[in-house]
Amino acid sequence: MGKNLKGGNKAKRQKNSTGDNSRRALLTKDNSADSSQLYGKVVKRLGGRPALILILCEDGLERKCIIRGKFNKRVWFNENDYVLITYNQTTSDKTGEIVHKYFPHEVAQLISRGELDEGKFKLGD
C-alpha cells in the first residue's frame, strides 16, 4: 500500500466509500387495493428503544413508527424528511414501521410523477 500523501489518516477510507446514492432505484408505494404502504413526513423524533418517530401520513393521521433494525445507527431521520411506511390495517392502533427514507432529489421526482402531493402534509397551520 502506498504512502498517504493527501489528507489525514481517514482519506483513503473515503476514496472507496459509496456515498453516491443518486443511482439507486426510486422506490414507490404499492398501489394495490390491499396495500398497507403510505408516504409520510417526519414530524418529531420521539426516542426510546426501539426508536419511535411521529409521522404525518398522507391519509391525514399521525402514526408512531418504529425505525427498522437495518436503519438503526445508519440512517438518521430529521423533521420534514419524507419516508415510506407500512402499517397494520387490521388493528386500530396508529403504529407503523419505516421502510424507506427519500433523498430530496427523490422527493422532487415523486412530486413530478404525481405520486406525492405536498399539500397533504400540512399540519393544522
Secondary structure, DSSP 8 states (H G I E B T S, - for coil): -----SSSTTHHHHHT-----TTS-------STT--EEEEEEEEEEETTTTEEEEEETTS-EEEEEE-TTTTTTS---TT-EEEEEE-SSS-S-EEEEEEE--HHHHHHHHHHTS--GGGG----
